[in-house]
Amino acid sequence: MSEHRLSLRPAAAGLLALSLALGAGSVRAAPRVENGFSFAAGGDLIGPDQTLHGPLDPKLQAVAKHFRDADLGFANMEGSLFDLSTFKGWQADETGGGYPIAPAVVAKDLRALGITVMSKANNHATDWGTEGLVATLASLRAAGIAEAGAGMTLAQARAPAYIKTRDGIAALVDTASTFTPMSVACSPPNPRYGPYAKGCPGISVIHVREVHLLPYAQFNELRSLLGGLRVTSLQQSWSGELPTRRAGQGARDLVLDDTVFRGAPASGITWEMNPGDLNAVIQSVREARRHANFVLFSIHAHEITPYRNLSEGNDNDTARPASFERELFHDAIDAGADAVVRNGPHVLGGVEIYKGKPIFYSLGSFFFQFGGSRSYQVPGGALIRFSDGWFQTIVPVTTYEHGKMSEIRLYPIAIQSNHGPTDGRPYPADPAQAREILERIEALSAPYGTRIKIVKGVGIIRGPG
């Protein structure tokens, strides 16, 4: 773990001292979460795009109380945070679907809401180029918010972020499977370039690829049809790679453009993770476990299991995880994570309890600011329509005893959609909305065997004790 990486963490003197101590190996944390430790989580931050400073907003403060009362408050920073008036870079040609940005002061506003640590590995990380990412990291650091998933090199991006809480040391390991090719952090080049050669700023990623399974007869027919298009180099079609517009054949796969086909007993879709990326991320979780009482793993993953037909639902309204995600999340907990949060889908997903540790398959958004619009035209892409589910979320507050989750309280939240100053803000849901949100979470969590009890407008998941 490099001191340079640790120096990117919050500027508060206590946290800097903690980071340096960890780098020197002088801090010996307990091997598990302290009794009574609490962790509050929020989803994606699309907004606020202006400072929250102004007249007190009691409803927003009611939501913030969940984070302020917890030992650790987490959310995913989708956009950029810096002042355009002093920015020396440019918009990137390659973006995550837009250019969400807010002035640097918003970082302090978010810290005041109780968000103490953020994930930054996502498809919007370099919307404003690597200069914008570096500027955003500086804004978070100045506000006293720890960040993981991004850095000046690949090693720094993959390294855990540490933060001292009143109930021990917490760590965050963050990565993304949905990202733009330019956003991937890189290691320093070959030593022949000399001591002044640097790596490149960016994010931690896990390359994944979707594999289409075909019954063997169909697969062999396709292999025959593609026989004349065989090339000597097989494209791997991992996420984040630019398509090469070619076809190829391997020992068991066929690749056409950026689509991978494989023979199987029945049709379907599966996903694979790049083994090197997976190993590096899991090693980072193990490193965090050696130093921290509480370890959080997060990933930005838009990949889903689509519905088989339109009558089942709209794929834009589902967070059903792709096959690799559950495997990854179990691996992270086996390596030492105490909780897993997936962000990316802007709708809710289910909750699983694995070995006494929670997995939140999607928390939707925490802020979602679109000026009252219920649709968005992706630059150069499709029109996305926002259903009511895009404006409903939860804030789960998890409490731990004896190293495992003892209780999770699920607070239902409604995101405002209007043309006024409160657009995009999270407010406590009214009773009817609360019931709807909690019943949806209950249904989404049932396939994982998770039981949720609704008490006075709050969902409660009890631990094994």
Secondary structure, DSSP 8 states (H G I E B T S, - for coil): --HHHHTTS---HHHHHHHHHHHHT-----SS--TT-EEEEEEEEE---S---SS--HHHHHHHHHHHTSSEEEEEE-SEES-GGG--S---SS-SSS--EE-THHHHHHHHTT--EEE--STTTTTTHHHHHHHHHHHHHHHT-EEESEESSHHHHHS-EEEEETTEEEEEEEEESS--GGGB-B----GGG-TT---B-EE-B--EEEEEEEEHHHHHHHHHHTGGG--SS-----TTS-----EEE-SSEEEETTEEEEEESS-EEEEEE-HHHHHHHHHHHHHHHHH-SEEEEEEE---B---SSGGG--GGG---B-HHHHHHHHHHHHHT-SEEEEE-SSSB--EEEETTEEEES-B-EEEE-STT-SEEE-TTS-EEE--GGGGEEEEEEEEEETTEEEEEEEEEEEE--SSSTTTT-EEE--HHHHHHHHHHHHHHHGGGT---EEETTEEEEE---
